[in-house]
Amino acid sequence: MTWKQVFSTSVGNKLIMALTGIFLILFLVIHAALNACIWAMDGGEMFNKGAHFMGSNVVPRILEIGLFAGFILHIVQSYKLTIKNKKARSVGYEVDYGNRGSKWYSRSMALLGTIVLLFLVIHLTDFWYPNRSNQGFLLGEEINLYLKMQDTFSQLWVVIVYVAGCISLGYHLAHGFQSAFKTLGVHNKRYHIMLSSLGLGFSIVIAVLFALMPISFYMGWV
């Protein structure tokens, strides 16, 4: 497959989505592990140390560039695939099988992805940008992210928005996890059942873990 085919054909688009999707899944694991430090019951000391390392160390900062590139590629390819699929199916199916043919969230990946994207913009605006703009490598003082989270999640409407974003992320992962491996060729009955179960479990754990963070701050559990 040539580079032109990678970026212009449906197969190439799906391959890029699969690879960037797996990369983003790995990021979610690291991010969830860091967020779990808020429950250390030490006033946020462990969490802030982890956040400081991720923000001041050269290696994570370089990986951060790759992360943003992965997000952008994943988003662009997903919308390209959605447009291509709509053009290919300009005339709808005679029979709508609904959930008998596929789960509703697998048919709504573009919508769920858009909600996750909006949630990501809000999250970056709330935490990433204030910290990076104050911190840098040599300039300014980094903010106390733990206290920032306490303040941000003291507002009920913010908590509701974050929980809604986490639910959308969970459904997006429920289909995207197995779809990524299927695109890469991991596709037979035994592996399909295993990946479906693993993907469903992963999507639930990640969504619940991320949703519990704002809820814990609002309820005063941390």
C-alpha positions in Angstrom: 0.0 0.0 0.0 1.4 3.4 -1.0 1.3 6.5 1.2 -1.3 7.9 -1.2 -3.5 4.9 -0.7 -3.0 5.1 3.1 -4.5 8.6 3.2 -7.0 8.4 0.3 -8.6 4.9 0.5 -11.1 3.5 2.9 -8.7 0.7 3.8 -5.9 3.2 4.5 -8.2 5.4 6.5 -9.3 2.4 8.7 -5.7 1.3 9.2 -4.7 4.8 10.4 -7.8 4.9 12.7 -6.9 1.5 14.1 -3.3 2.4 14.8 -4.0 5.8 16.3 -7.0 4.3 18.2 -4.7 1.7 19.9 -2.2 4.5 20.7 -4.9 6.6 22.3 -6.1 3.5 24.3 -2.6 3.2 25.8 -2.7 6.9 26.6 -6.0 6.4 28.4 -4.5 3.7 30.6 -1.6 6.0 31.7 -4.0 8.9 32.2 -6.4 6.8 34.3 -3.5 5.5 36.4 -2.4 9.1 37.1 -5.9 10.2 37.9 -6.3 7.3 40.4 -3.6 9.0 42.5 -6.3 11.5 43.7 -7.6 8.7 46.0 -4.3 8.3 47.8 -5.8 10.5 50.6 -2.6 12.6 50.9 -4.0 16.0 50.0 -3.1 15.5 46.3 0.6 15.2 46.9 1.1 12.0 44.9 -1.2 13.3 42.1 0.7 16.6 41.8 4.0 14.8 41.7 2.8 12.7 38.8 1.4 15.7 37.1 4.6 17.6 37.6 6.6 14.7 36.1 4.4 14.5 33.0 4.5 18.3 32.5 8.2 19.0 33.2 10.0 15.9 31.9 11.3 16.1 28.3 10.2 12.6 27.3 6.5 13.0 28.2 6.5 16.4 26.6 7.8 14.9 23.3 5.2 12.1 23.6 2.6 14.7 24.1 3.3 16.1 20.6 2.7 12.6 19.2 -0.5 12.3 21.3 -1.9 15.4 19.8 -0.9 14.2 16.3 -2.6 10.9 17.0 -5.8 12.7 18.1 -5.9 14.9 15.0 -5.2 11.9 12.6 -7.9 9.8 14.4 -10.5 12.6 14.2 -9.7 13.5 10.5 -9.8 9.9 9.4 -13.0 9.2 11.2 -14.8 12.0 9.6 -13.4 11.1 6.2 -14.7 7.5 6.6 -18.1 8.8 7.8 -18.4 11.0 4.7 -17.3 8.2 2.4 -19.8 5.7 4.0 -22.7 8.2 3.6 -21.8 8.8 -0.1 -21.6 5.0 -0.7 -25.0 4.5 1.0 -26.8 7.5 -0.4 -29.9 5.2 -0.6 -30.7 3.6 2.7 -31.3 0.0 3.3 -34.8 -1.4 2.5 -35.0 -3.1 5.9 -33.7 -1.4 9.1 -32.4 -4.2 11.3 -31.6 -1.9 14.2 -29.7 -3.6 17.0 -30.2 -7.0 15.3 -27.6 -6.0 12.7 -25.3 -3.9 14.9 -25.3 -2.1 18.3 -26.6 1.4 18.2 -23.2 2.8 19.5 -21.4 1.1 16.6 -23.7 3.0 14.2 -23.2 6.3 16.1 -19.4 6.4 16.3 -19.3 9.8 14.5 -21.8 11.3 16.9 -20.1 9.8 20.0 -16.7 10.8 18.7 -17.9 14.4 18.3 -19.2 14.5 21.9 -15.9 13.1 23.1 -14.1 15.8 21.0 -16.1 18.6 22.6 -15.5 17.0 26.0 -11.7 16.9 25.3 -11.7 20.6 24.3 -13.4 21.4 27.6 -11.0 19.2 29.5 -7.9 20.8 27.9 -9.2 24.3 28.5 -9.9 23.5 32.1 -6.6 21.8 33.0 -4.0 21.3 30.3 -3.8 24.8 29.0 -3.7 26.6 32.3 -1.0 24.3 33.6 1.1 24.4 30.4 0.8 28.1 29.9 2.0 28.8 33.4 4.5 26.0 33.6 6.7 25.7 30.4 10.2 24.4 30.8 11.7 27.5 32.3 9.0 30.1 32.6 6.3 30.6 35.2 5.1 28.5 38.1 3.0 25.4 37.6 -0.4 25.4 39.1 -1.6 23.0 41.8 -3.7 20.7 39.6 -5.3 19.0 42.6 -6.6 22.3 44.0 -7.6 23.3 40.5 -9.7 20.1 40.2 -11.3 20.7 43.6 -12.4 24.1 42.5 -13.5 23.1 39.0 -15.6 20.1 40.2 -17.3 22.1 43.0 -19.9 23.1 40.3 -22.6 20.5 39.6 -23.1 21.5 36.0 -19.4 20.9 35.3 -19.6 17.4 36.9 -22.6 16.6 34.8 -20.8 17.6 31.6 -17.8 15.5 32.5 -19.8 12.5 33.4 -21.7 12.8 30.1 -18.4 13.0 28.3 -17.1 9.9 30.1 -20.3 7.9 29.2 -19.8 8.9 25.5 -16.2 7.8 25.8 -17.2 4.5 27.2 -19.6 3.7 24.3 -17.1 5.0 21.8 -14.5 2.5 23.2 -17.0 -0.3 23.4 -17.0 -0.5 19.6 -13.6 1.1 18.8 -11.5 -1.3 20.9 -12.5 -4.5 19.0 -12.8 -2.6 15.7 -9.2 -1.5 15.9 -7.9 -5.0 16.3 -10.3 -6.4 13.7 -8.9 -3.9 11.2 -5.3 -5.1 12.0 -6.3 -8.6 11.1 -7.1 -10.1 14.6 -10.4 -11.6 13.3 -11.7 -15.1 14.0 -14.4 -16.4 16.2 -12.2 -17.1 19.3 -10.4 -13.8 19.2 -13.5 -11.9 18.4 -15.3 -13.1 21.5 -12.2 -12.5 23.6 -11.6 -9.0 22.2 -15.3 -8.1 22.5 -15.3 -9.1 26.2 -12.0 -7.3 26.8 -13.1 -4.2 25.0 -16.4 -4.0 26.8 -14.7 -4.5 30.2 -12.0 -1.9 29.3 -14.6 0.7 28.2 -16.6 0.2 31.4 -13.6 0.5 33.7 -12.2 3.6 31.9 -15.6 5.3 31.7 -16.4 4.6 35.4 -12.9 5.5 36.6 -12.9 8.9 34.8 -16.5 9.7 35.8 -15.7 8.9 39.5 -13.0 11.6 39.5 -15.3 14.7 39.2 -18.0 12.9 41.3 -15.5 12.2 44.1 -14.4 15.9 44.3 -18.0 17.1 44.2 -19.2 14.6 46.9 -16.1 15.4 49.1 -14.8 11.8 48.9 -11.2 13.1 48.3 
